[in-house]
Structure formats: structure tokens, C-alpha cells
């Protein structure tokens, strides 16, 4: 009769372990879903730039962190304000993510653009249309 008790005890232990395992394993509905790629890229990276004025031409150059090395960075500088009184230089940076397969390692990307304007104008920097925090070099 002791063999019967051992088999019953072993069966009960096996059932407890099996049920505990099934209940403790996460199910696919319990795992949080990843956000879409668009919502992950909404944060605006900090832009480090330098403004060099020579003979009435501002050369704006600098860098920002892109999500990967395959991203494309382009820049354009324009004057903002009324035609009679220019208030600032608008540095518009476009950061486009690649659609191909690329190692997602943040990479520093550089840009450079020029604009003809008077001296001592403030520079407003936007990345993909959103105002960015800046650091002057």
C-alpha cells in the first residue's frame, strides 16, 4: 500500500507543478504591444549648431542624433518675419527614417546650410516641424 501512496503523492505534486507552470507563463494577450514606429519617433532630438557670419552670409552647421545610421538629414535656412523687418533665422531640419533594414544604433548626423541675412539675428531650430532644444557650439 505504500507504493500506492507514493504514486498518489507524485501525481498530486506533478499536477501542482503543471498547473503552476501553465498559470505563471505569460500569454500573448498579457504582453504589452509595441507602439507604432510613428509614435516612437515623435521625440525631437537636441540639435547642436554653429552660426558663422561672413560677408552677410550665415553658415549654419551642426549635428543631431538620428535613430539609426540609415536616416537621412537635410536642412534649409530661411528668414522669418515680415518683409520690412526680419525677426529671426528659421533653421528647418528634416530627419527621415529609412524604410529598409538598418541596425538601430543612435548615430550623430551632420548638416550645413546657408542664408543671407543681417548680423545678430536669433536662430529658431525645428526638426520635422517641431521646435527643438539647441546647443550652440
C-alpha positions in Angstrom: 0.0 0.0 0.0 3.0 2.3 0.4 3.6 2.2 -3.3 0.1 3.4 -3.9 0.6 6.4 -1.6 3.9 7.3 -3.3 2.1 7.3 -6.8 -0.7 9.4 -5.5 1.7 11.9 -3.9 3.8 12.0 -7.1 0.7 12.6 -9.2 -0.5 15.4 -6.9 2.9 17.1 -7.0 3.1 16.7 -10.8 -0.4 18.3 -11.1 0.5 21.2 -8.8 3.8 21.8 -10.8 2.0 21.6 -14.1 -0.9 23.9 -13.1 1.6 26.4 -11.6 3.6 26.4 -14.8 0.5 27.0 -17.0 -0.7 29.8 -14.8 2.7 31.5 -14.5 3.7 31.6 -18.2 2.6 34.9 -19.8 0.1 34.8 -22.6 0.4 36.8 -25.7 -2.6 38.9 -24.7 -0.7 39.8 -21.4 2.4 41.2 -23.1 2.2 44.9 -23.8 2.1 45.7 -27.5 4.8 47.8 -29.0 3.9 51.3 -30.1 3.9 52.1 -33.7 7.1 53.3 -35.3 5.5 56.7 -35.9 4.7 57.3 -32.2 8.2 56.2 -31.2 9.8 58.8 -33.4 7.8 61.8 -32.1 10.5 62.9 -29.7 12.6 65.8 -31.1 16.3 65.3 -30.8 18.6 68.0 -29.4 20.4 70.0 -32.1 24.0 71.3 -31.7 24.8 74.0 -34.2 27.2 76.8 -35.1 26.3 80.1 -36.8 29.2 81.7 -38.7 28.6 85.1 -40.4 30.9 86.1 -43.2 30.1 89.0 -45.6 26.4 88.9 -44.8 26.0 85.1 -45.3 25.2 82.9 -42.3 26.6 79.4 -42.5 24.6 77.2 -40.1 26.2 73.8 -39.5 25.8 71.2 -36.7 24.6 67.8 -35.8 21.9 65.8 -34.1 21.3 62.3 -33.0 19.4 60.1 -35.5 17.7 56.8 -34.5 20.0 54.9 -36.9 22.8 55.3 -39.5 20.4 54.9 -42.4 18.4 58.0 -41.6 18.6 61.0 -43.9 19.1 64.5 -42.6 18.5 67.7 -44.7 18.4 71.3 -43.7 17.2 74.6 -45.0 17.5 78.2 -43.6 15.0 80.9 -44.3 14.3 84.3 -42.8 11.1 84.6 -40.7 9.1 87.7 -40.1 7.8 90.5 -42.2 9.5 91.6 -45.4 10.4 95.0 -43.9 11.7 93.7 -40.5 13.3 90.3 -40.3 12.9 88.8 -36.8 14.9 85.6 -36.9 16.5 82.9 -39.0 14.5 79.7 -39.2 16.7 76.6 -39.5 14.4 73.7 -40.6 15.9 70.3 -40.3 14.2 67.2 -41.8 15.1 63.9 -40.3 13.7 60.9 -42.3 13.9 57.4 -41.1 14.9 54.7 -43.5 12.4 52.2 -44.7 14.9 49.4 -45.2 16.7 47.1 -42.7 19.2 49.0 -40.6 20.9 48.5 -37.3 19.0 50.7 -34.8 22.0 52.3 -33.1 21.7 56.1 -32.5 24.1 57.9 -34.8 25.2 61.5 -34.9 24.3 63.1 -38.3 25.6 66.4 -39.6 24.0 69.2 -41.6 25.0 72.5 -43.2 23.1 75.3 -44.9 23.5 79.0 -45.7 21.2 82.1 -45.7 21.9 85.7 -46.5 20.8 87.9 -43.5 22.0 90.7 -41.2 24.0 90.1 -38.1 22.8 89.2 -34.6 19.6 87.5 -35.6 18.3 84.7 -33.3 18.1 81.3 -34.8 15.0 79.1 -34.4 15.6 75.4 -35.0 12.9 73.0 -35.9 13.2 69.2 -36.6 10.3 67.8 -38.7 8.3 70.9 -38.0 8.6 70.8 -34.2 10.8 73.3 -32.3 14.0 71.6 -31.0 16.2 72.3 -28.0 19.5 73.7 -29.1 23.1 73.9 -28.0 25.4 76.4 -29.7 28.9 75.2 -30.5 
